[in-house]
Amino acid sequence: MVTVTVKCRHCGSENLSKNGFAPNGKQKYLCKDCKKASREDPTSNAYSQDFRELVLRACEERSSLRGAARTFSIHRHTISRWQEEKKTNSSSS
Ligand SMILES: [Zn+2]
């Protein structure tokens, strides 16, 4: 897991609580100071690294790519691409 410091983009507060996931897989946050919703920035339409890890772990545990795709509402081709990328990355890092 990677720890990321997220600041409220409305008031700059770091006093945020997690508030589920956006449809594109990004973590959503609720600011406790100004009560507005924020989400992970700035990469707009990519799935977050944490979300990828979550999905890939689910695939390993259930050994069902289709099931995970259905659970997370993403295409199974996307998951298989991530699996390939993970293999590639893990050898270099
Ligand atoms: Zn705020």
Boltz pocket constraint, residues with backbone or C-beta under 6 A from the ligand:
constraints:
  - pocket:
      binder: B
      contacts: [[A, 8], [A, 9], [A, 10], [A, 11], [A, 12], [A, 13], [A, 31], [A, 32], [A, 33], [A, 34], [A, 35], [A, 36]]
      max_distance: 6.0
